[in-house]
Amino acid sequence: MSGLLFASFAALLCLSVPIALSLVGASLLGLALKTPIPLFIVPQRMVGGINSFPLLALIFFILAGNIMTEGGVSKKLVTFANLFVGKVAGGLAIVSTLAAMFFGAISGSSAATTAAIGAIMIPHMKDAGYRPSFSAAVIASSGLLGLLISPSGTMILYAIITDVSILKLFVGGIVPGIFLGISLMVVEYGISKKRGYRTETATQETVGTTEPKSAAAPPDKGKAFRDSLFALLSPVIILGGIYSGIFTPTEAAGIAVLYGLLVGRFVYRELSWSRIVSACYKSALSGAVVMFLIAAASIFAWLLATNQIPQQFVSAVTSFSRNPKTVLLLVNITLLIAGTFLDNVAAITLLTPILYPLIVSLGIDPVFFGVLMITNLAIGQVTPPVGMNLFVAANISGVPVEHIAREAIPFVLVLVAELMVLTYVPELITFLPNLLLK
C-alpha cells in the first residue's frame, strides 16, 4: 500500500496535478486497488479532517492579515521600521525584513507577509537602484518569518494534529524568528555594502506609499511613531492577550479581525467598504485553498495510519540509529527536500503523522520539534520548484522566478546554517516556553 500511495502521488505531481488533487487521487487509487473499503469513506474523512474548532483561528488570522493590509497597517509598520534602520547600508532591504517581522506577528502567513511588504517596498528599492531580482529575493526571504513569529497558521495546524499546546509553540517561535530575521539583515547589509546600494532613499512620507518619490526632508520621528502606534499595538494586544490567558488563540484571531477593522476604518481611514469586500474575497480564496489541502491530506494521512506506515518508518529509522542528533539531521534533510516540493500546509498535514511518532519514541520535545519542522518548511518557501514566496515576489516585481531564486541563494545558505544551530542548541527554542509556561 505505501509504495502505491507514494508512487501514485509522485506521478500525479510530475504531471502537474495540484497537490490537493494529487493527494485525493493517490488515496482513491490506494483504496480501490488495495482495500475492500468503500470509496465513500473519502468524503467522510475529508470532512472530518476539517471539522475542527481550532481551525477557525487559521481562517481568522488569514482574514486579519488581509484586513490589516487593506487598512494601511503594513504601511505604518514599514514607516516605523524605516526610523531605525533606514540610514544604514542597504537600509531599504533591512527595513523590509524588520517590517516583515512586525507584520508576521499579525498575519501568521508567509505569503501574506511577502505580498503586504513586497507591494510597498519593491517599488522603492527599484527606485533606489537596488537590483530588481535582489529586491524580490529580500522580500521572499523575509516573508518566511510569518511562519515563525507567532501567531502562525502553520503552528496552529501542527498543534491540532499533535495535540501540543498552541501557546507553547507560539512562544517557542519567538527567538528563532528574531534569530533568523537578524541573520537575513546581516546578509542584506553585506551584499548592499559590496554593491554600493544607497543608505537612505526614502523618508517617512515616501516609505509606506506604493509610488516611489525622491526624499527631500528628514522624517518627523515623533509623528511617525504616533502614526505607527496603533499598528504596533496590534501584535501586543493579540499576543499579550494569548500569553496572559485573557483569550484563547481562536478568540485572539477573531479579536485581530475586529481590531484591524476598527483601526483601518476609524483610525487610519483607509479601509473603505470596497477594501473590506476585497479583504474578505482574498481571505475566502486563501481559506478555501488551505481547507481543501487539509481535507485532502487528512484522507492520505488516515490511509498511512491504518496501514501502520508511521510505525514502519519509526522502526526503519531507529534500526539505523537511535541517536537523537543523528535522527534530527536525517529529518532535517527529509524536510528540506519535502519543502521544495510541498506547500507548508500540505507538508505539515502529510508528514507530521509520520514523523511525530518517531520523535516521541526518541524522547524529543514535541514543541522543539514543531518549531524546527516549521523552520525547515519555511525555508522551502524560497526554494524552487514550489517556493510560494518566490512566486508571490515574482508577481509583484515582474522578475522571473529563476532570477529571484538565484539571488536568494545566500539567504537560503544562511537560513540552513541557522537551522543547524537551532537543531543542536534546542534551548534557543525551548528556553522561553519553559520559562514562561511551566
Residue pairs with C-beta under 8 A, 6 or more apart in sequence:
1 30
1 34
1 35
1 303
1 307
1 309
2 304
2 307
2 309
2 312
4 26
4 29
4 30
4 33
4 34
5 26
5 27
5 30
5 300
5 303
5 304
6 26
8 25
8 26
8 29
8 30
9 22
9 23
9 25
9 26
9 300
12 21
12 22
12 25
12 26
13 19
13 22
13 341
17 25
19 293
19 296
19 342
19 343
19 346
20 289
20 292
20 293
20 295
20 296
20 297
20 346
21 296
23 296
23 297
23 299
23 300
23 346
23 350
24 42
24 46
24 296
24 299
24 300
26 300
27 42
27 296
27 299
27 300
27 303
28 39
28 42
30 303
31 37
31 39
31 41
31 42
31 303
32 39
41 299
42 299
45 298
45 299
45 302
46 295
46 296
46 298
46 299
47 295
48 298
49 294
49 295
49 297
49 298
49 299
49 302
49 349
50 291
50 294
50 295
50 298
52 160
53 250
54 156
54 159
54 160
54 166
54 249
54 250
55 156
55 157
55 160
55 291
55 294
56 250
56 253
56 254
57 151
57 153
57 156
57 166
57 249
57 250
57 252
57 253
58 108
58 153
58 156
58 157
58 253
58 287
58 290
59 253
59 283
59 287
59 290
59 291
60 250
60 253
60 254
60 256
60 257
61 107
61 108
61 109
61 151
61 153
61 156
61 253
61 256
62 107
62 108
62 109
62 112
62 153
62 283
62 286
62 287
62 290
63 257
63 279
63 280
63 283
63 287
64 106
64 107
64 253
64 256
64 257
64 259
64 260
65 103
65 106
65 107
65 108
65 109
65 112
65 113
65 116
66 112
66 278
66 279
66 280
66 282
66 283
66 286
67 257
67 260
67 261
67 264
67 271
67 276
67 279
68 74
68 103
68 106
68 107
68 116
68 231
68 234
68 260
68 263
68 264
69 107
69 112
69 115
69 116
69 279
70 264
70 270
70 271
70 275
70 276
70 278
70 279
71 260
71 261
71 263
71 264
71 265
71 268
71 270
71 271
71 275
72 264
72 268
72 270
72 271
73 103
73 106
73 230
73 231
73 234
73 260
73 263
73 264
73 268
74 99
74 103
74 116
74 117
74 120
74 231
75 120
75 208
75 209
76 208
76 227
76 228
76 230
76 231
76 232
76 268
77 99
77 102
77 103
77 228
77 231
77 232
78 95
78 96
78 99
78 117
78 120
78 121
78 207
78 208
79 204
79 207
79 208
79 219
79 224
79 227
79 228
80 99
80 102
80 224
80 225
80 228
80 231
80 232
81 95
81 98
81 99
81 102
82 91
82 95
82 202
82 203
82 204
82 207
82 208
82 219
82 224
83 204
83 219
83 221
83 224
83 225
84 98
85 91
85 94
85 95
85 98
85 185
86 92
86 95
86 199
86 200
86 202
86 207
87 199
87 200
88 94
88 189
88 199
89 189
89 192
89 193
89 197
89 199
90 188
90 189
90 191
90 192
90 193
90 197
90 199
91 198
91 199
91 200
91 201
92 121
92 124
92 125
92 128
92 130
92 197
92 201
92 202
92 207
93 125
93 130
93 134
93 135
93 138
93 188
93 189
93 191
93 192
93 197
94 185
94 188
94 189
95 121
95 207
96 117
96 118
96 121
96 125
96 138
96 139
96 142
97 138
97 141
97 142
97 145
97 181
97 184
97 185
97 188
98 181
98 185
99 117
99 120
99 121
99 142
100 113
100 114
100 117
100 139
100 142
100 143
100 145
100 146
100 181
101 142
101 145
101 149
101 177
101 178
101 181
102 231
102 232
102 235
103 113
103 116
103 117
103 146
104 113
104 145
104 146
104 147
104 148
104 149
104 152
104 177
105 149
105 150
105 151
105 234
105 235
105 238
105 239
106 234
106 235
106 238
106 256
106 260
107 113
107 116
107 146
108 146
108 150
108 151
108 152
108 153
108 156
109 146
109 147
109 153
109 286
110 143
110 144
110 145
110 146
110 147
110 344
110 378
110 381
110 388
110 389
111 143
111 146
111 286
111 381
111 388
111 389
111 392
112 146
112 286
113 142
113 143
113 145
113 146
114 139
114 140
114 142
114 143
114 146
114 389
114 392
114 393
115 143
115 392
115 396
117 139
117 142
117 143
118 136
118 139
118 140
118 143
118 392
118 393
118 396
118 397
119 210
119 396
120 207
120 208
120 209
120 210
121 135
121 139
121 207
122 132
122 135
122 136
122 139
122 393
122 396
122 397
123 210
123 211
123 212
124 201
124 202
124 206
124 207
124 212
125 134
125 135
125 138
126 132
126 135
126 212
126 397
127 201
127 212
128 197
128 198
128 201
128 202
128 212
129 197
129 198
129 201
130 192
130 197
131 195
131 407
132 397
132 398
132 399
133 397
133 399
133 403
133 404
133 406
133 407
134 191
134 195
134 407
135 397
136 393
136 394
136 396
136 397
136 399
136 403
136 404
136 407
137 382
137 393
137 404
137 405
137 407
137 408
137 411
138 184
138 188
138 411
139 389
139 393
139 396
139 397
140 381
140 382
140 387
140 389
140 390
140 392
140 393
140 404
140 408
141 184
141 382
141 389
141 408
141 411
141 412
141 415
142 181
142 184
143 381
143 389
143 392
143 393
144 180
144 378
144 379
144 381
144 382
144 389
144 415
145 177
145 180
145 181
145 378
146 152
147 153
147 154
147 155
147 344
147 374
147 377
147 378
147 381
148 173
148 176
148 177
148 180
148 371
148 374
148 375
148 378
149 173
149 174
149 177
149 178
149 181
150 169
150 170
150 171
150 173
150 174
150 177
150 239
151 170
151 238
151 239
151 242
151 249
151 252
151 253
151 256
152 169
152 170
152 173
152 374
153 290
153 345
154 344
154 345
154 348
154 374
154 377
155 166
155 169
155 170
155 173
155 370
155 371
155 374
156 166
156 249
157 294
157 345
157 348
157 349
158 164
158 169
158 348
158 352
158 370
158 373
158 374
159 165
159 166
159 169
159 370
161 348
161 349
161 352
161 353
161 356
162 352
162 356
162 366
162 370
164 366
164 367
164 370
165 367
165 437
166 249
167 242
167 243
167 249
167 437
168 367
168 433
168 437
169 367
169 370
169 371
170 239
170 242
170 243
170 249
171 243
171 432
171 433
171 436
171 437
172 367
172 368
172 370
172 371
172 429
172 430
172 432
172 433
173 371
173 374
173 429
174 432
175 428
175 429
175 431
175 432
176 371
176 375
176 418
176 422
176 428
176 429
179 418
179 421
179 422
179 428
180 375
180 415
180 418
183 414
183 415
183 418
184 411
184 414
184 415
186 414
187 410
187 411
187 414
191 410
200 215
201 215
202 212
202 213
202 215
203 215
203 216
203 217
203 218
203 219
204 219
204 220
204 221
204 223
204 224
205 213
205 217
205 219
206 212
206 213
206 214
206 215
230 263
230 267
230 268
231 263
234 256
234 259
234 260
234 263
237 255
237 259
238 252
238 255
238 256
238 259
239 252
240 246
241 247
241 251
241 252
241 255
242 248
242 249
242 252
243 436
247 255
260 271
261 271
261 276
264 270
264 271
264 275
265 271
265 276
290 345
293 343
293 345
293 346
293 349
294 345
294 349
296 346
297 345
297 346
297 349
297 350
298 349
300 350
301 349
301 350
301 353
304 310
304 353
304 354
305 353
309 354
310 353
310 354
310 356
310 357
310 358
311 357
313 354
313 355
313 357
313 358
314 357
314 358
314 361
317 327
317 330
317 358
318 327
318 358
318 361
318 362
321 327
321 330
322 362
324 362
324 363
324 364
325 423
325 424
327 358
327 359
327 362
328 364
328 372
328 423
329 423
331 355
331 358
331 359
332 372
332 376
332 419
332 420
332 423
335 347
335 351
335 373
335 376
335 377
335 380
336 376
336 379
336 380
336 383
336 416
338 347
338 351
338 377
338 380
339 347
339 376
339 377
339 378
339 379
339 380
339 381
339 383
340 380
340 383
340 384
340 385
340 386
340 387
341 385
341 386
342 350
342 377
342 380
342 386
343 386
343 388
344 374
344 377
344 378
344 380
344 381
344 388
347 377
347 380
348 373
348 374
348 377
351 373
352 373
355 369
355 373
356 366
356 369
359 366
359 369
360 366
365 426
365 430
367 429
367 430
367 433
368 426
368 429
368 430
371 422
371 429
372 419
372 422
372 423
372 429
375 419
375 422
376 419
378 415
379 412
379 415
379 416
379 419
380 386
380 387
381 387
381 388
381 389
381 390
382 389
382 390
382 405
382 408
382 411
382 412
382 415
383 390
383 405
383 408
383 412
384 390
384 401
384 402
384 405
387 401
387 405
390 401
390 404
390 405
390 408
391 401
393 399
393 404
394 400
394 401
394 404
397 404
421 428
422 428
422 429
